[in-house]
Every structure is written in structure tokens, then in C-alpha cells.
Amino acid sequence: MAYALGLREITVNIHQSNAMRKLGTRNITELIRLSETLKRITHPKTSRGTFVTMAPT
């Protein structure tokens, strides 16, 4: 993910850790599930529960 965003891996890890701490999740799987749940609640008509993956070019 860091490469696709043009960021250093440590930067992504710090932001991920902060988000997990603030949202009360224990791992990345819980964070993604919570994100998808919140997306469905806030945007019920447009959310299909799909993920977009970014491969390095």
C-alpha cells in the first residue's frame, strides 16, 4: 500500500496503528470489517462491499 501511495512503509504503519487504536480494533482484519460496516451504514445505496486493490506498477 505504501508504494502505491508514494509513502514510506513506516508512515502507513503509524497511520494504521493510530486508526486501530482510535477505533478499538485489534488487527487489520477487524479494521477492514469495521470500515466496510461503516461504509454500508453511511452510504447504503452505493456500497457493495467490494474492495479495490492497488498493485505496484
N, C-alpha and C positions, 0 to 999 in steps of 0.2 A: 504494500500500500504506500509506503513512504516513497519508493521510487516513482510510482505513478503520479504522486502529488508533488514531486520535486522537493521532498523534505528528507531530513536525516531520520533514520530509524528511531533514534532516541527521542526525537521530538514527537513522533507519532506515539511512542510508548508512554511518554509523560501525559499527553492529552488523553489517551485511552485510560490510563490509571486514574486520572482525575475524574473522568466521566463515570467510571465504575464506582469510585468512592462516593461521588455525589448522588448517584442513582441507587446505590446499595446493592450492586451486583458483585458476585464473587469471581466470575470468569467471563471471558469474551462471549461464550455461548449465551449466558444469561443477558449480557448487554445487548446482543443482537436480537434475542427474543423480545426483550423489553422495547427495543427500538421499533420492531415490527408491530408490536401490540399498540404502542403509542401512535404509530403512523396510521393504523387502521381506525383508531378512535378519532384522531384529528382530521383524517381525510378518508372517510369511509367509501366514497364513490370512486376515488381514483386509485386506492390501494388494492393491489392484487397479491401482496405477499411475495413479490419476486425480488431477487437480488441482482444487482449489476456487478459484474466482476471486471476488474481492470488488469489486463496483462501488460507487462512491460514491453515496450516497442524497441 
